[in-house]
Amino acid sequence: METYESPSRLGFPLAYGTKSDVLLQRPDKLRVITSGDGPVSEFYYDGKTMAAFAPAENLVAVADAPPTVDEMLGTAFHSAAIYFAFDDMLVTDPYKDIAQGMSVAFYVGQSNIVGGTTTDIVAYESGGVFIEAWIGAEDKLPRLVRAIYVDDPTQSRHNLVLTNWQLDVTVPGDAFSSSKAGSAKRIPFASPARPPGSFGPNVAAKPAAEPTTNP
């Protein structure tokens, strides 16, 4: 579950939340179903295509995708501004991805009140984001992540709680697609920031060199 802040009309921050059900099968499959303070969204990646589905509007955007989750995350972000707060945990080597832009890191201590287990608390700055993370001392699974963008004048906080970890489970073959999304009305797979009329007839995503994975 992610909680993030946004300034109110009075200047004080308001908190908004989303909850994501994530299913990952390396190296080339991902499903993310997100609900929260807004419409439900669904994302499917099967190693060949990626689809962003809005059930309430019955709209779907589909594009060709690279053959790995790591590449796909970068492609989805750069081509359509699709981003998941937890994508640092989805890549093959999370430490390598974080360390590329790391400027400082230190160990804070331990906690016994997060995730129902003992966690090690670490803090670091990477890619312009200051992060405090609670990691399971025994299983090494992240349980809580708190992030502040360094250049954000409001110093808004983003909190990510990770629960119900299930590793090495059996995954149904059709888990990474949706029949409802397949029959929905197609729209371009492109960034919403693009001006009207700028979409081409065939909006196929091109793999990006590096995935963008800051919380």
N, CA, C and O of each residue as an XYZ file, in Angstrom:
860
protein
N       0.839     -1.181      0.000
C       0.000      0.000      0.000
C       0.881      1.240      0.000
O       1.841      1.322      0.766
N       0.562      2.197     -0.848
C       1.323      3.436     -0.931
C       0.478      4.589     -0.409
O      -0.695      4.716     -0.759
N       1.078      5.429      0.427
C       0.476      6.672      0.874
C       1.380      7.817      0.457
O       2.574      7.810      0.758
N       0.823      8.794     -0.228
C       1.635      9.921     -0.676
C       0.914     11.227     -0.349
O      -0.309     11.261     -0.213
N       1.696     12.299     -0.224
C       1.154     13.590      0.169
C       1.096     14.552     -1.002
O       1.910     14.491     -1.923
N       0.113     15.441     -0.946
C      -0.036     16.497     -1.941
C      -0.553     17.743     -1.220
O      -1.447     17.628     -0.382
N      -0.017     18.931     -1.522
C      -0.427     20.132     -0.797
C      -1.912     20.432     -0.974
O      -2.459     20.262     -2.064
N      -2.560     20.874      0.092
C      -3.951     21.308      0.043
C      -4.002     22.797     -0.288
O      -2.959     23.435     -0.433
N      -5.195     23.349     -0.407
C      -5.346     24.775     -0.677
C      -4.789     25.624      0.461
O      -4.410     26.777      0.256
N      -4.741     25.045      1.663
C      -4.212     25.775      2.819
C      -2.698     25.641      2.926
O      -2.066     26.279      3.768
N      -2.122     24.802      2.061
C      -0.682     24.608      2.100
C      -0.253     23.378      2.865
O       0.824     22.835      2.619
N      -1.091     22.929      3.796
C      -0.778     21.721      4.546
C      -1.030     20.496      3.668
O      -1.922     20.523      2.820
N      -0.251     19.411      3.858
C      -0.389     18.262      2.971
C      -1.625     17.416      3.254
O      -2.021     17.238      4.405
N      -2.221     16.904      2.198
C      -3.267     15.897      2.286
C      -2.659     14.553      1.886
O      -1.766     14.494      1.041
N      -3.143     13.496      2.489
C      -2.626     12.157      2.197
C      -3.602     11.401      1.304
O      -4.813     11.425      1.525
N      -3.062     10.736      0.303
C      -3.841      9.897     -0.602
C      -3.221      8.504     -0.606
O      -2.027      8.343     -0.354
N      -4.040      7.507     -0.893
C      -3.527      6.146     -0.834
C      -3.912      5.293     -2.018
O      -4.957      5.494     -2.638
N      -3.051      4.334     -2.326
C      -3.345      3.313     -3.327
C      -2.898      1.955     -2.779
O      -1.988      1.865     -1.954
N      -3.554      0.921     -3.255
C      -3.204     -0.441     -2.871
C      -3.018     -1.268     -4.131
O      -3.889     -1.294     -5.000
N      -1.882     -1.941     -4.226
C      -1.571     -2.711     -5.434
C      -1.380     -4.182     -5.105
O      -0.673     -4.544     -4.165
N      -2.031     -5.020     -5.904
C      -1.839     -6.467     -5.839
C      -0.870     -6.822     -6.957
O      -1.196     -6.678     -8.136
N       0.321     -7.286     -6.590
C       1.405     -7.480     -7.557
C       1.725     -8.957     -7.701
O       1.911     -9.661     -6.708
N       1.787     -9.422     -8.936
C       2.194    -10.790     -9.237
C       3.359    -10.722    -10.222
O       3.218    -10.184    -11.320
N       4.497    -11.264     -9.830
C       5.713    -11.199    -10.645
C       6.242    -12.597    -10.900
O       6.356    -13.405     -9.979
N       6.560    -12.875    -12.142
C       7.197    -14.133    -12.507
C       8.390    -13.804    -13.399
O       8.226    -13.440    -14.563
N       9.568    -13.935    -12.849
C      10.764    -13.596    -13.625
C      11.019    -14.635    -14.699
O      10.719    -15.813    -14.507
N      11.579    -14.204    -15.848
C      12.103    -12.855    -16.103
C      11.158    -11.956    -16.908
O      11.512    -10.823    -17.235
N       9.956    -12.456    -17.227
C       9.213    -11.753    -18.270
C       7.704    -11.661    -18.056
O       6.951    -11.609    -19.028
N       7.246    -11.641    -16.798
C       5.802    -11.546    -16.579
C       5.505    -10.711    -15.343
O       6.169    -10.835    -14.314
N       4.480     -9.848    -15.466
C       4.098     -8.977    -14.363
C       2.624     -8.617    -14.473
O       2.114     -8.357    -15.562
N       1.942     -8.607    -13.321
C       0.560     -8.131    -13.240
C       0.441     -7.219    -12.032
O       0.861     -7.574    -10.930
N      -0.134     -6.042    -12.245
C      -0.342     -5.093    -11.152
C      -1.780     -4.586    -11.222
O      -2.177     -3.966    -12.209
N      -2.552     -4.849    -10.184
C      -3.928     -4.362    -10.094
C      -3.980     -3.376     -8.937
O      -3.734     -3.744     -7.788
N      -4.301     -2.119     -9.242
C      -4.211     -1.037     -8.271
C      -5.578     -0.410     -8.011
O      -6.301     -0.054     -8.942
N      -5.916     -0.282     -6.737
C      -7.125      0.423     -6.325
C      -6.719      1.472     -5.298
O      -5.598      1.451     -4.791
N      -7.631      2.387     -4.995
C      -7.303      3.398     -4.003
C      -8.213      4.597     -4.113
O      -9.400      4.467     -4.412
N      -7.643      5.783     -3.866
C      -8.411      7.015     -3.896
C      -8.552      7.504     -5.339
O      -8.103      8.597     -5.683
N      -9.168      6.694     -6.156
C      -9.332      6.976     -7.574
C      -9.745      5.703     -8.290
O      -9.941      4.677     -7.639
N      -9.884      5.736     -9.620
C     -10.325      4.565    -10.371
C      -9.328      3.406    -10.289
O      -8.124      3.616    -10.138
N      -9.839      2.202    -10.389
C      -8.991      1.010    -10.440
C      -8.236      0.981    -11.761
O      -8.784      1.339    -12.804
N      -6.988      0.557    -11.716
C      -6.203      0.380    -12.932
C      -5.565     -1.002    -12.914
O      -5.255     -1.541    -11.852
N      -5.373     -1.564    -14.093
C      -4.767     -2.883    -14.216
C      -3.656     -2.824    -15.255
O      -3.788     -2.167    -16.287
N      -2.553     -3.525    -14.965
C      -1.421     -3.566    -15.888
C      -0.999     -5.017    -16.073
O      -0.838     -5.763    -15.107
N      -0.821     -5.405    -17.341
C      -0.450     -6.782    -17.667
C       0.756     -6.786    -18.604
O       0.818     -6.016    -19.562
N       1.705     -7.664    -18.310
C       2.885     -7.842    -19.165
C       3.176     -9.338    -19.261
O       3.353    -10.008    -18.244
N       3.224     -9.854    -20.484
C       3.399    -11.293    -20.677
C       4.698    -11.659    -21.385
O       4.845    -12.780    -21.872
N       5.640    -10.722    -21.444
C       6.909    -10.987    -22.109
C       6.948    -10.534    -23.552
O       8.022    -10.440    -24.147
N       5.779    -10.250    -24.123
C       5.699     -9.802    -25.512
C       4.974     -8.470    -25.644
O       5.386     -7.602    -26.414
N       3.901     -8.316    -24.895
C       3.131     -7.068    -24.929
C       2.856     -6.598    -23.511
O       2.896     -7.378    -22.559
N       2.574     -5.301    -23.391
C       2.135     -4.741    -22.118
C       0.820     -4.020    -22.360
O       0.621     -3.393    -23.400
N      -0.073     -4.118    -21.385
C      -1.403     -3.535    -21.536
C      -1.782     -2.792    -20.262
O      -1.670     -3.333    -19.162
N      -2.231     -1.546    -20.416
C      -2.737     -0.747    -19.312
C      -4.252     -0.631    -19.483
O      -4.728     -0.090    -20.481
N      -5.004     -1.140    -18.509
C      -6.447     -1.273    -18.635
C      -7.152     -0.455    -17.566
O      -6.812     -0.540    -16.386
N      -8.139      0.343    -17.983
C      -8.988      1.116    -17.068
C     -10.375      0.493    -17.092
O     -11.143      0.789    -18.008
N     -10.737     -0.358    -16.131
C     -12.017     -1.076    -16.165
C     -13.236     -0.157    -16.155
O     -14.202     -0.416    -16.872
N     -13.211      0.906    -15.360
C     -14.382      1.776    -15.253
C     -14.726      2.427    -16.583
O     -15.900      2.569    -16.927
N     -13.695      2.823    -17.334
C     -13.904      3.460    -18.634
C     -13.918      2.454    -19.778
O     -14.271      2.798    -20.906
N     -13.535      1.213    -19.491
C     -13.423      0.157    -20.494
C     -12.478      0.574    -21.629
O     -12.792      0.432    -22.811
N     -11.313      1.092    -21.229
C     -10.290      1.522    -22.172
C      -9.005      0.744    -21.914
O      -8.665      0.464    -20.765
N      -8.298      0.400    -22.972
C      -7.040     -0.318    -22.826
C      -6.015      0.219    -23.815
O      -6.340      0.522    -24.964
N      -4.778      0.333    -23.356
C      -3.657      0.710    -24.211
C      -2.704     -0.465    -24.269
O      -2.284     -0.976    -23.231
N      -2.359     -0.899    -25.470
C      -1.523     -2.081    -25.661
C      -0.331     -1.709    -26.526
O      -0.469     -0.970    -27.501
N       0.842     -2.224    -26.166
C       2.044     -1.961    -26.962
C       2.972     -3.154    -26.907
O       2.932     -3.946    -25.965
N       3.809     -3.277    -27.927
C       4.867     -4.274    -27.898
C       5.811     -3.965    -26.738
O       6.001     -2.803    -26.378
N       6.400     -5.007    -26.157
C       7.260     -4.813    -24.988
C       8.547     -5.616    -25.134
O       8.570     -6.629    -25.833
N       9.622     -5.170    -24.478
C      10.878     -5.917    -24.471
C      10.717     -7.249    -23.741
O       9.698     -7.472    -23.088
N      11.716     -8.141    -23.842
C      11.560     -9.504    -23.324
C      11.832     -9.693    -21.839
O      11.757    -10.826    -21.363
N      12.145     -8.644    -21.081
C      12.376     -8.799    -19.641
C      11.633     -7.720    -18.869
O      11.330     -6.651    -19.399
N      11.345     -8.021    -17.608
C      10.670     -7.055    -16.738
C      11.509     -5.789    -16.589
O      10.977     -4.680    -16.628
N      12.831     -5.959    -16.417
C      13.716     -4.808    -16.232
C      13.587     -3.826    -17.390
O      13.409     -2.628    -17.170
N      13.675     -4.318    -18.606
C      13.581     -3.450    -19.784
C      12.174     -2.871    -19.926
O      12.001     -1.711    -20.299
N      11.188     -3.690    -19.627
C       9.815     -3.245    -19.784
C       9.480     -2.073    -18.869
O       8.754     -1.166    -19.277
N       9.998     -2.074    -17.634
C       9.722     -0.986    -16.707
C      10.207      0.350    -17.261
O       9.516      1.363    -17.150
N      11.403      0.348    -17.861
C      11.916      1.562    -18.469
C      11.112      1.984    -19.674
O      10.847      3.171    -19.863
N      10.722      1.029    -20.487
C       9.940      1.324    -21.682
C       8.573      1.899    -21.320
O       8.130      2.877    -21.923
N       7.909      1.298    -20.344
C       6.589      1.775    -19.939
C       6.663      3.200    -19.399
O       5.772      4.011    -19.652
N       7.725      3.503    -18.658
C       7.857      4.849    -18.097
C       8.151      5.881    -19.186
O       7.500      6.924    -19.245
N       9.110      5.598    -20.031
C       9.535      6.581    -21.024
C       8.515      6.761    -22.147
O       8.426      7.842    -22.729
N       7.760      5.736    -22.452
C       6.819      5.849    -23.564
C       5.425      6.285    -23.133
O       4.695      6.888    -23.919
N       5.042      5.980    -21.867
C       3.678      6.276    -21.452
C       3.564      6.784    -20.019
O       2.460      6.862    -19.480
N       4.687      7.130    -19.395
C       4.691      7.663    -18.033
C       4.057      6.704    -17.033
O       3.500      7.141    -16.027
N       4.136      5.401    -17.297
C       3.629      4.398    -16.361
C       4.742      4.045    -15.390
O       5.835      3.651    -15.795
N       4.452      4.191    -14.112
C       5.476      4.034    -13.083
C       4.861      3.402    -11.839
O       3.739      3.731    -11.455
N       5.607      2.490    -11.213
C       5.165      1.859     -9.974
C       6.129      2.236     -8.855
O       7.346      2.166     -9.026
N       5.584      2.633     -7.718
C       6.426      3.072     -6.601
C       7.345      1.966     -6.101
O       8.365      2.237     -5.468
N       6.982      0.728     -6.386
C       7.730     -0.422     -5.881
C       8.620     -1.052     -6.946
O       9.074     -2.182     -6.767
N       8.884     -0.344     -8.064
C       9.613     -1.016     -9.141
C      11.064     -1.310     -8.787
O      11.688     -2.141     -9.448
N      11.630     -0.656     -7.763
C      12.965     -1.027     -7.297
C      12.997     -2.476     -6.816
O      14.046     -3.120     -6.857
N      11.859     -2.989     -6.361
C      11.801     -4.362     -5.868
C      11.527     -5.363     -6.987
O      11.640     -6.570     -6.777
N      11.167     -4.874     -8.178
C      10.805     -5.761     -9.275
C      11.984     -6.127    -10.167
O      11.972     -7.174    -10.813
N      13.004     -5.269    -10.206
C      14.131     -5.516    -11.107
C      14.943     -6.712    -10.624
O      14.845     -7.113     -9.464
N      15.737     -7.272    -11.515
C      16.509     -8.474    -11.206
C      17.508     -8.247    -10.082
O      17.671     -9.104     -9.214
N      18.180     -7.097    -10.092
C      19.200     -6.780     -9.092
C      18.875     -5.431     -8.456
O      19.390     -4.406     -8.902
N      18.032     -5.408     -7.422
C      17.637     -4.134     -6.810
C      18.825     -3.322     -6.308
O      18.849     -2.103     -6.474
N      19.812     -3.978     -5.695
C      20.955     -3.232     -5.157
C      21.718     -2.517     -6.266
O      22.093     -1.355     -6.110
N      21.948     -3.190     -7.366
C      22.669     -2.574     -8.482
C      21.911     -1.364     -9.005
O      22.507     -0.334     -9.320
N      20.603     -1.496     -9.094
C      19.775     -0.405     -9.610
C      19.824      0.807     -8.685
O      19.907      1.941     -9.155
N      19.772      0.578     -7.380
C      19.802      1.666     -6.401
C      21.203      2.273     -6.310
O      21.344      3.492     -6.211
N      22.244      1.425     -6.344
C      23.612      1.888     -6.131
C      24.115      2.788     -7.247
O      25.033      3.578     -7.026
N      23.537      2.690     -8.447
C      24.004      3.493     -9.570
C      23.956      4.990     -9.272
O      24.832      5.738     -9.706
N      22.945      5.425     -8.541
C      22.837      6.855     -8.247
C      23.018      7.190     -6.782
O      22.668      8.289     -6.353
N      23.561      6.257     -6.003
C      23.656      6.454     -4.561
C      24.773      7.426     -4.198
O      25.882      7.339     -4.725
N      24.465      8.354     -3.290
C      25.472      9.312     -2.834
C      25.856      9.102     -1.375
O      26.967      9.442     -0.970
N      24.937      8.541     -0.577
C      25.227      8.289      0.831
C      24.311      7.180      1.326
O      23.188      7.042      0.841
N      24.777      6.391      2.285
C      23.956      5.338      2.888
C      24.467      5.074      4.299
O      25.667      5.169      4.559
N      23.549      4.741      5.215
C      23.978      4.418      6.571
C      22.944      3.521      7.243
O      21.777      3.483      6.851
N      23.402      2.801      8.266
C      22.565      1.879      9.021
C      21.989      2.608     10.224
O      22.730      3.230     10.985
N      20.663      2.538     10.405
C      19.994      3.253     11.486
C      19.881      2.388     12.737
O      20.152      2.856     13.842
N      19.481      1.121     12.566
C      19.294      0.233     13.704
C      18.240     -0.804     13.385
O      17.960     -1.066     12.215
N      17.650     -1.402     14.417
C      16.634     -2.427     14.216
C      15.296     -1.992     14.793
O      15.223     -1.141     15.680
N      14.223     -2.612     14.256
C      12.873     -2.361     14.739
C      12.149     -3.686     14.887
O      12.397     -4.626     14.132
N      11.253     -3.759     15.863
C      10.451     -4.961     16.073
C       8.963     -4.691     15.899
O       8.139     -5.515     16.297
N       8.603     -3.550     15.310
C       7.194     -3.197     15.212
C       6.699     -3.078     13.769
O       5.530     -2.757     13.550
N       7.549     -3.325     12.799
C       7.158     -3.218     11.397
C       7.066     -4.607     10.772
O       8.011     -5.393     10.840
N       5.932     -4.898     10.170
C       5.775     -6.157      9.452
C       5.694     -7.386     10.325
O       5.776     -8.503      9.813
N       5.535     -7.218     11.643
C       5.423     -8.364     12.533
C       6.697     -9.169     12.662
O       6.650    -10.348     13.013
N       7.844     -8.550     12.383
C       9.112     -9.262     12.457
C      10.221     -8.267     12.773
O       9.984     -7.059     12.780
N      11.417     -8.756     13.034
C      12.561     -7.881     13.257
C      13.077     -7.364     11.921
O      13.310     -8.145     10.998
N      13.254     -6.064     11.818
C      13.745     -5.467     10.582
C      14.991     -4.641     10.853
O      15.161     -4.082     11.937
N      15.863     -4.574      9.845
C      17.001     -3.669      9.857
C      16.581     -2.384      9.150
O      15.979     -2.434      8.077
N      16.892     -1.239      9.741
C      16.540      0.052      9.159
C      17.779      0.651      8.506
O      18.814      0.811      9.153
N      17.670      0.977      7.235
C      18.758      1.615      6.508
C      18.225      2.890      5.870
O      17.032      3.002      5.589
N      19.114      3.847      5.646
C      18.749      5.097      4.990
C      19.784      5.401      3.925
O      20.971      5.130      4.105
N      19.329      5.968      2.814
C      20.254      6.293      1.733
C      19.633      7.336      0.814
O      18.418      7.534      0.802
N      20.498      8.001      0.039
C      20.046      8.948     -0.974
C      20.501      8.428     -2.326
O      21.683      8.151     -2.531
N      19.557      8.298     -3.244
C      19.867      7.760     -4.560
C      19.008      8.438     -5.606
O      17.784      8.469     -5.483
N      19.637      8.978     -6.632
C      18.899      9.581     -7.731
C      18.010     10.728     -7.326
O      16.955     10.931     -7.926
N      18.415     11.496     -6.309
C      17.617     12.633     -5.887
C      16.485     12.299     -4.949
O      15.598     13.123     -4.726
N      16.501     11.084     -4.388
C      15.448     10.669     -3.447
C      16.106     10.181     -2.156
O      17.003      9.339     -2.191
N      15.655     10.714     -1.015
C      16.133     10.231      0.284
C      15.173      9.162      0.770
O      13.963      9.382      0.831
N      15.717      8.006      1.113
C      14.896      6.833      1.419
C      15.307      6.234      2.762
O      16.490      6.099      3.072
N      14.293      5.881      3.544
C      14.486      5.084      4.749
C      13.708      3.790      4.552
O      12.521      3.813      4.226
N      14.386      2.656      4.753
C      13.769      1.363      4.459
C      13.915      0.409      5.631
O      14.958      0.346      6.282
N      12.835     -0.335      5.885
C      12.812     -1.371      6.911
C      12.858     -2.726      6.198
O      11.923     -3.084      5.481
N      13.953     -3.481      6.397
C      14.177     -4.740      5.687
C      14.202     -5.884      6.688
O      14.861     -5.792      7.724
N      13.483     -6.967      6.382
C      13.454     -8.128      7.276
C      14.853     -8.615      7.599
O      15.644     -8.883      6.694
N      15.167     -8.733      8.895
C      16.515     -9.136      9.297
C      16.837    -10.563      8.871
O      17.988    -10.871      8.560
N      15.844    -11.424      8.854
C      16.074    -12.822      8.499
C      15.786    -13.098      7.024
O      16.609    -13.696      6.331
N      14.606    -12.659      6.539
C      14.221    -13.009      5.170
C      14.665    -11.987      4.128
O      14.554    -12.244      2.929
N      15.172    -10.815      4.574
C      15.686     -9.762      3.679
C      14.613     -9.181      2.758
O      14.931     -8.633      1.703
N      13.357     -9.299      3.150
C      12.273     -8.739      2.347
C      11.923     -7.336      2.844
O      11.810     -7.131      4.053
N      11.751     -6.370      1.949
C      11.369     -5.018      2.372
C       9.955     -5.006      2.942
O       9.048     -5.625      2.388
N       9.779     -4.300      4.047
C       8.476     -4.222      4.705
C       7.896     -2.800      4.698
O       6.679     -2.623      4.659
N       8.760     -1.806      4.736
C       8.320     -0.411      4.743
C       9.388      0.449      4.088
O      10.577      0.291      4.365
N       8.962      1.358      3.218
C       9.883      2.280      2.559
C       9.297      3.691      2.670
O       8.124      3.908      2.366
N      10.108      4.627      3.099
C       9.687      6.026      3.240
C      10.600      6.877      2.374
O      11.822      6.804      2.506
N      10.024      7.683      1.488
C      10.831      8.437      0.522
C      10.437      9.906      0.503
O       9.264     10.253      0.637
N      11.448     10.767      0.332
C      11.254     12.200      0.142
C      12.137     12.627     -1.025
O      13.333     12.339     -1.040
N      11.547     13.317     -2.005
C      12.328     13.826     -3.125
C      13.134     15.035     -2.656
O      12.584     15.995     -2.117
N      14.442     14.968     -2.870
C      15.355     15.978     -2.340
C      15.015     17.375     -2.841
O      15.072     18.333     -2.070
N      14.664     17.510     -4.106
C      14.409     18.819     -4.696
C      12.953     19.278     -4.565
O      12.585     20.325     -5.098
N      12.136     18.511     -3.869
C      10.734     18.880     -3.675
C      10.643     19.959     -2.600
O      10.955     19.678     -1.443
N      10.230     21.179     -2.933
C      10.176     22.250     -1.925
C       9.189     21.972     -0.797
O       9.329     22.525      0.294
N       8.188     21.118     -1.045
C       7.210     20.806     -0.004
C       7.665     19.667      0.904
O       7.067     19.428      1.953
N       8.735     18.958      0.495
C       9.228     17.817      1.262
C       8.116     16.807      1.542
O       8.038     16.245      2.635
N       7.264     16.584      0.552
C       6.161     15.635      0.699
C       6.694     14.226      0.895
O       7.711     13.847      0.314
N       6.003     13.463      1.712
C       6.442     12.107      2.042
C       5.658     11.058      1.259
O       4.462     11.204      1.008
N       6.355     10.018      0.890
C       5.773      8.881      0.184
C       6.103      7.631      0.998
O       7.274      7.298      1.181
N       5.082      6.947      1.482
C       5.280      5.744      2.283
C       4.750      4.527      1.547
O       3.648      4.554      0.999
N       5.530      3.469      1.534
C       5.157      2.227      0.855
C       5.245      1.076      1.843
O       6.317      0.778      2.369
N       4.103      0.428      2.094
C       4.046     -0.728      2.993
C       3.895     -1.986      2.148
O       2.993     -2.078      1.316
N       4.777     -2.948      2.362
C       4.768     -4.182      1.578
C       4.398     -5.352      2.489
O       5.097     -5.640      3.460
N       3.288     -6.022      2.163
C       2.782     -7.097      3.012
C       2.420     -8.323      2.166
O       2.431     -8.287      0.936
N       2.101     -9.404      2.876
C       1.605    -10.641      2.255
C       2.557    -11.168      1.181
O       2.126    -11.566      0.099
N       3.843    -11.167      1.487
C       4.821    -11.748      0.566
C       4.556    -13.245      0.396
O       4.390    -13.963      1.383
N       4.517    -13.710     -0.836
C       4.389    -15.134     -1.141
C       5.409    -15.471     -2.234
O       5.313    -14.986     -3.361
N       6.368    -16.297     -1.884
C       7.461    -16.622     -2.799
C       7.297    -18.026     -3.378
O       6.825    -18.942     -2.704
N       7.693    -18.172     -4.625
C       7.708    -19.484     -5.298
C       6.338    -20.162     -5.303
O       6.239    -21.370     -5.084
N       5.297    -19.393     -5.549
C       3.958    -19.968     -5.632
C       3.671    -20.419     -7.062
O       4.306    -19.959     -8.010
N       2.713    -21.318     -7.200
C       2.294    -21.759     -8.524
C       1.403    -20.696     -9.157
O       0.430    -20.249     -8.550
N       1.738    -20.298    -10.374
C       1.021    -19.216    -11.049
C       0.245    -19.783    -12.239
O       0.835    -20.465    -13.077
N      -1.057    -19.519    -12.336
C      -1.840    -19.987    -13.489
C      -1.308    -19.399    -14.795
O      -0.773    -18.290    -14.814
N      -1.459    -20.140    -15.868
C      -0.930    -19.710    -17.151
C      -1.569    -18.454    -17.699
O      -0.942    -17.722    -18.464
N      -2.825    -18.188    -17.314
C      -3.526    -17.018    -17.843
C      -3.512    -15.838    -16.875
O      -4.311    -14.915    -17.024
N      -2.619    -15.853    -15.889
C      -2.611    -14.817    -14.860
C      -2.129    -13.464    -15.367
O      -2.369    -12.441    -14.726
N      -1.458    -13.452    -16.502
C      -0.842    -12.216    -16.967
C      -1.551    -11.646    -18.193
O      -0.940    -10.991    -19.038
N      -2.839    -11.909    -18.266
C      -3.673    -11.328    -19.318
C      -5.087    -11.185    -18.768
O      -5.400    -11.694    -17.692
N      -5.937    -10.485    -19.518
C      -7.309    -10.259    -19.078
C      -8.241    -10.289    -20.285
O      -8.026     -9.571    -21.261
N      -9.276    -11.121    -20.212
C     -10.238    -11.183    -21.308
C     -11.012     -9.880    -21.425
O     -11.348     -9.457    -22.531
N     -11.303     -9.229    -20.281
C     -12.015     -7.956    -20.314
C     -11.161     -6.880    -20.961
O     -11.665     -6.068    -21.737
N      -9.873     -6.868    -20.645
C      -8.983     -5.889    -21.271
C      -8.868     -6.151    -22.766
O      -8.764     -5.215    -23.558
N      -8.885     -7.416    -23.149
C      -8.766     -7.762    -24.559
C      -9.922     -7.290    -25.401
O      -9.769     -7.073    -26.603
N     -11.089     -7.125    -24.782
C     -12.267     -6.690    -25.533
C     -12.585     -5.204    -25.325
O     -13.581     -4.709    -25.853
N     -11.756     -4.496    -24.566
C     -12.004     -3.079    -24.290
C     -11.628     -2.218    -25.493
O     -10.948     -2.677    -26.411
N     -12.072     -0.987    -25.476
C     -11.760     -0.042    -26.549
C     -10.293      0.348    -26.490
O      -9.781      0.696    -25.426
N      -9.615      0.290    -27.632
C      -8.195      0.600    -27.688
C      -7.941      2.105    -27.720
O      -8.653      2.858    -28.385
N      -6.913      2.525    -26.987
C      -6.425      3.897    -27.041
C      -4.910      3.835    -27.195
O      -4.323      2.781    -26.948
N      -4.253      4.928    -27.594
C      -2.801      4.891    -27.785
C      -2.055      4.620    -26.490
O      -2.451      5.088    -25.423
N      -0.978      3.864    -26.592
C      -0.083      3.627    -25.467
C       0.953      4.741    -25.506
O       1.992      4.605    -26.152
N       0.673      5.838    -24.820
C       1.524      7.023    -24.912
C       1.352      7.867    -23.672
O       0.386      7.708    -22.926
N       2.295      8.766    -23.457
C       2.261      9.631    -22.294
C       1.080     10.592    -22.356
O       0.824     11.172    -23.411
N       0.350     10.777    -21.249
C      -0.769     11.732    -21.246
C      -0.300     13.171    -21.395
O      -1.115     14.065    -21.626
N       1.019     13.411    -21.264
C       1.543     14.772    -21.391
C       1.681     15.204    -22.840
O       1.885     16.387    -23.110
N       1.575     14.269    -23.783
C       1.694     14.627    -25.189
C       0.495     15.459    -25.634
O      -0.630     15.199    -25.208
N       0.727     16.467    -26.496
C      -0.382     17.303    -26.949
C      -1.351     16.539    -27.822
O      -0.941     15.589    -28.489
N      -2.638     16.916    -27.850
C      -3.629     16.248    -28.698
C      -3.205     16.266    -30.157
O      -2.666     17.258    -30.648
N      -3.451     15.167    -30.837
C      -3.117     15.087    -32.255
C      -1.702     14.636    -32.535
O      -1.314     14.501    -33.696
N      -0.893     14.390    -31.448
C       0.499     14.003    -31.673
C       0.693     12.508    -31.750
O       1.805     12.042    -31.997
N      -0.389     11.730    -31.540
C      -0.265     10.281    -31.563
C      -0.264      9.758    -32.993
O      -1.086     10.161    -33.816
N       0.657      8.868    -33.273
C       0.707      8.239    -34.579
C      -0.241      7.071    -34.654
O      -0.817      6.684    -33.637
N      -0.425      6.489    -35.838
C      -1.363      5.375    -35.993
C      -0.878      4.097    -35.344
O      -1.679      3.214    -35.040
N       0.428      3.984    -35.126
C       0.975      2.770    -34.541
C       1.914      3.171    -33.417
O       3.092      3.434    -33.654
N       1.400      3.219    -32.196
C       2.197      3.689    -31.073
C       2.800      2.485    -30.365
O       2.270      2.014    -29.359
N       3.902      1.997    -30.894
C       4.588      0.851    -30.302
C       5.763      1.354    -29.490
O       6.543      2.179    -29.966
N       5.896      0.863    -28.266
C       6.958      1.331    -27.395
C       8.301      0.788    -27.836
O       8.403     -0.350    -28.294
N       9.333      1.610    -27.695
C      10.693      1.190    -27.982
C      11.431      1.025    -26.659
O      11.288      1.861    -25.766
N      12.227     -0.052    -26.517
C      12.912     -0.289    -25.250
C      13.815      0.876    -24.882
O      14.511      1.432    -25.731
N      13.795      1.238    -23.605
C      14.687      2.282    -23.114
C      15.999      1.663    -22.682
O      16.063      0.465    -22.403
N      17.048      2.472    -22.624
C      18.350      1.958    -22.276
C      18.402      1.497    -20.827
O      19.004      0.468    -20.521
N      17.773      2.255    -19.936
C      17.785      1.925    -18.513
C      16.401      2.125    -17.934
O      15.745      3.101    -18.297
N      15.915      1.262    -17.054
C      14.636      1.533    -16.386
C      14.783      2.645    -15.379
O      15.831      2.782    -14.747
N      13.730      3.452    -15.220
C      13.717      4.495    -14.209
C      12.987      3.962    -12.987
O      11.800      3.647    -13.074
N      13.666      3.853    -11.852
C      13.088      3.109    -10.736
C      13.273      3.810     -9.408
O      13.685      3.176     -8.437
N      12.986      5.086     -9.336
C      13.003      5.777     -8.057
C      11.633      5.702     -7.421
O      10.632      5.920     -8.104
N      11.551      5.392     -6.103
C      10.241      5.333     -5.464
C       9.552      6.669     -5.505
O       8.433      6.803     -5.010
